[in-house]
């Protein structure tokens, strides 16, 4: 509804009263804000002074505009230029709109003092119209600030993910993680796969929203056709990772070993997990039957084939070393079983024992290593582990231990 223009004389009188009383209105608005808004009382003194400047600028701009309310308001966006852009980090859009509503209430309560006789209604209608314009301007200011902040955060996020992937975990990285709002609670999980589509800002923003819906903390890294995600928090991160599978393109998706601590406190462990995930992603093609997603720890033999030193060391440590240290002839039995085509009877004949003895020892191998020699996949893992162990520890010529 258009506001009826006031007469020239009454408008001039109202403008004069407004200019004379603008300081009083601003002071009244700040007193009301101090009384009604707990968030304002909690602000640092510097931020409170900036809020005061914004309120004064708004009231002054309204008084100037009121002389001709039929024209579009001038200088509404300049109201917020009185304060630094960082103020949008200290007070939210909702709080800014509360400030606008409170200022409207203050002006309305002083309408009888500000308006010339008979112009009180026009003043109130003008205040309502102007407050609407101010609200839209505030939304624009916050939208621009969010856009700039989002672009800056995306650049920091890309730098953090790139550093973790490269294993560069210098102390400055911790502050960058904190700047991205990582909460520091719960554990961390890394997963990677192919990107579902060429990266663009809209798709990347949608992906970030999706990850933050399923995990308390999240970082997204897009490297050419690879998509790397860091999930954190106190919830079920494995379930969160599975829910994000449709976001990946075709092909394998690899999940790293869970890190017990937060990314912000366990940078080295998270970087190590990221390295294992990317090595697994590069090697996964060698296991066509691999599940989706597949754990990086389940791709140890394939990672060894592409030269992953960490996988080689882990296989020797977890499989060969405990069997070599065992006193129950487990290593010799496993060698015989694998070397005779995975036949219990053939292994028993080679070892001069009963097939049930071979079967018992193989069960003990599963208990010691976590891989079951009677399973086709696990026996392949064990065979690679034994070969690596023999390469690192060439045996001396001796008579095999054939004891029961």
N, C-alpha and C positions, 0 to 999 in steps of 0.2 A: 504494500500500500504506500503510495507516495505521500510524503509529508507536506502539509500546506505551508507555503513559504510565509514566514512572518513578515510584517510590514517593515519598511526600512527603519523607521524610528524605533520600533520595539526590538528589532533585531540588533540595532546598534546599542541599545540600552542593555540587552541581554549579553551581547559580546563584552561590553564594558564591565558589566558585573562579573562575567565569567573570568575575564583577565584579572580583575582585582581579586577574585576569590579562588583562582586556580591553585595558589599555594595552600590555602585553607583546605580545598578539596583533596589535594595530594596528601596533606598531613592526615586528614580524616581517613583517607583510603589506607594509609600505612598503619594507622592505629587499629582500624578494623581488621586488617590483615594480620597484625600482631596478635589480635585477640582471637580470631577465628581459625587461623591456619597454623597447625602445628609444624608443618613442613617448613614454613617461613621462619619460625623461631629456631629451627634446627640448623638453618643455613649459617655459614661463616659470615662474619661482619661484612667482608668485601662483597659477597654475593648479595647480601641484603641491601647494600647500598645500590648495586646495579638494578635490583628489582625496583627500588624506589625511583631511580631515574626513568625506568620504563614506565612506571605509573604516572610520573609527572609529565613525561613526553606525551603519553596518551591523552591525558586531560587537556594539556595545552593544544594539541592538534585538534581535539574535538571543539574547543572554544573557537579556534580559528575557522574551522569548517562550518560551524553552525550558522554563520551569516548567510549561506546559500546552500541549504541541505538538498536542493534538487540536483546539484552537480555531484559527480562522483567525488568521494573524499580524496583529498590530496595528502600525500605524505604519510599514509597509514603504515606502509612498510618501513618508513624511516623511524617509526616509533621504536622498533627493535634494534635499530642501528646505534642507539645510545649505549647499548650494552655489548660486551664482546661476544663472539660466536660461542665461546666456551660455556656461556650461561646455559645453553640448551642441554649441556651435560649435567648441570646442577639442579635445574628444575625441569619437570616434564611438561609436555603439552597440556595434560590435564590440569596441572597446577597453574599454568599460564592462563588457561581458560577460567579457572577459579578466580584469578586476579582480575580478569576482565569483568566477570559477573559481579565481583565485589565492588569494582569501580563504578559499574552501572548503578548498583544499589546506593552507593554514596552520592552520586550525582542526583539520582531521583529523590533521595531524602533531603537534598538541598535545593530542589527545584524552586520552591517558593522564594528562596533568597536570591537565586541566580536569575530567574526569568523575570522579564518585565511583566507588569500586571496583565493578566489575560493570556500570557504566552506559556504558562506552565505545561499545558498539554502538548504543545508543539515541541517544547524542550524534551519532554519525556519520550516522545516518539522519535525525535532525532537521536537521542541517546541510544535507544534500542537499535535503530538502523546502523548507527556508527559502531556499536558494539559488535554487530554481526560482521561488519567489514573488518574490524580488528581481529575477530576470531578467525576469519578466513586468512588474514595476513599472518597470524601466528601459525596456522597450519602450514602455510607456504614456507615460513622460516624454518620450522622444524623438519619439513620434508627436504628442503635443500641441505640442512645440516646433516640429516640422516643419510642423504645421498653421498655427500662428501665423506662422512664418516664411514659409510659402507665401502666406498671405493678404497679408502685408506686402509681399513681393516682387511679388505681382500688382498691388498698388496702385502701387508704384514703376514697374513695367513700363508700366502704363497712362499714368502721368504722362510717362515718357520718350517713348513712342510719340506721345502727343498733342503734346508739345513739338516733336518732329521733323516731324510733319505740319504744324504751324503755322509751322515755320521758326524757332522760338525756341531758339537754340543757345547760350545763355549758359554760362559756365564751370561753373556748378553742375551742369549736365547731365552733364558728364564724370564727376563723382564718382558720380552715380546709375547711370550705365552700368557703372562699375567695381563698384558694390555688387551689381549683378545678376550678376556673375561673367563678364562679357564678357572673353574671353581676350586680345584685342588682337592676334591673329595673323591674317594673310591679309587678304582683301578683304571687301567687303560688297555685298549684293544686296537690293533692295527689290522686293516684288511685292504686288499688291492685287487684290481681286475681291469678289464678293458673298459674304456668309456663307451657309453651307449650311443653317443652321437658327438659330432664336432662341438667343441666348447664354444658357448656364447654366454653373454652376461645373463640373459633370462634363464637359460637352462642351469647355469651355475648357481644363480640365486635360488632357484627352486630346489636344487639338490641340497644346498646348505640348510634351507628350511626343513627339508625332509629329515636330514641327519639330526637336526636339533630337536625335532619332535620325538625321536626315539631314544636319544641319549642326552644325558644332562650336559655333557660337554662334547664338542665335536670340532674337528678341523678337516677341511677338504682341500686336497691337492690334485690338480689336473695337469698331468705331464704328457703332452702329445696325446697318444691314445690310451694312456694309463690313468686310472683313477685310484687315488690313495686316500683312505679315510682313517682318521684317528678318533676313536670313540672313548669317552670317559664318563665316570660317575659311579654311583653306588648301585645302580640297577643291574639287570641281567644283560650284559654287553653282548654275549653270544646271541641271545634272542634278538637284540637290536641289529646285530650284523646280518642275521638271516632275513630280517624284515626289509633290509636294504638291497637284497639281491636283485630285484627287478630294476634297480637303478643302474646296474652294470650292463655292459654289452655282452655279446656272446663270448663263450670261452670260459676258462677257469677263473674262479675267485678264491684267493688264498687268504687265510686268517693266520695271524701270528700267535705266538704264545702269550697268554694274558700277563700283563705286568701288574703286580700287586699294588704298586703305588701310582700316584697321579703323574701325568705328563710333566707337570711343573716341578715335581720333586725327583722324578726318575728319568731324566732326559737320556742318559746313556742307555738304560735298559730299553726305553722306547725306541731309540735309534737303532739298537741292535735288533729288536723285533721287526722294525721296518725293513732293515737289510735282509733279514731272513724271508720276509714276505715277498719282497721283490725278486730275490733269488728263486723262491718257489714259483713265482709267476713266470719267470723266464724258463724254468725247467719243467713246468707242468705238462708241456706237450709230450714229454717222454712217457707219460702215464695216461693213455687215452681213457682208461676206466676210472680215473680219479673222480671222486664225488665233487659236487658243487654245493657249498664251498668245501675246500680241502684245507686241512691244517698244514702249515709250513713244516711242522715236525713230521708229517706223514710223507713228505717229499724229500727226505734226506738222501736216498740213493740217487735220485734225479739231480738234486742240487750238487752232489759230488761230481756227477758227470760233466757239469758245466764249470767245475773248478771252484766251488764254494768251500773254502777252507774251514769255515765254521761248521758246516754239515759234516765234513770229513772228520773233524775232531770229535763232534758229538757222537757219531756212529761208533768210533773206536772206543770212546769213553763209556758209552752206555751199553754196548754189546760185546765187543771183543775183550776189553780189559777185565770186566767181572768174570767172564767165562775162563779167561786165562788164569785168573787168580783163584778159581774154584778148584777144590781138591777132588771132586767127584767125577773126573774124566768127562765132563760135559763138553769141553771144547773138542776133544778127539771124537766123541760120539757125534757131535754136530757135523764135523768135517766128514766123517764116514757116511752119515745120512745124506748130506748134500752131494757128496762125491759119487754116490751110487744111484743117482737119479731119484732121490727121495723115497727110497724103498726101505721099509723097516727090516724085512728079511735079509736083503743084501747087506745092509749095514750090520746086522747081527752076525752074519757069517764073517764079515771082515774083522769084526771085533771079537769073535769067538764068544759071544754072549747070546742069551735068549732074546727074541724080539720084544718080549715084554720089558726086558731091562732097557732096551733102546727106547721104547715108548716112555718108560718112567723117566729116563734121563732127559728126553726131549721136553717132557712136562716141566722138569726142573729148569731147563733152559728158558722156557716161557716165564717161569716165576722170577728168574734172575734178571732177564733182559726186558721183559714186557712184550716180546715178539714171540709168537707161537710158530715153531718150525713146521707144524702140520698144516698151517695155513699157507696158501700159495704166495700171497703178497708178502706175508711176514718172513717166509723162508727166503724170498728174494732179498729183502732188506738184510737179513742175517748173513746171507752169502756175500753181499757187498761189504758188510762190516768185517767179516772174517778175512776177506781179501785185503782190505785196507790195513787191518791189524798185522797181517803177515808181512805186508810191504814195510810197515813201520818197525816191526820187530821180527826180522828174519830168524827162523828157528835154527838152532844148532842141530847137527845130525845126531839123532839119538833114537833109541827104540821106543815106539809109542807106548804109552801107558794103557795096558789092556785090562787093568784090574776091574773087577765087578764093582 
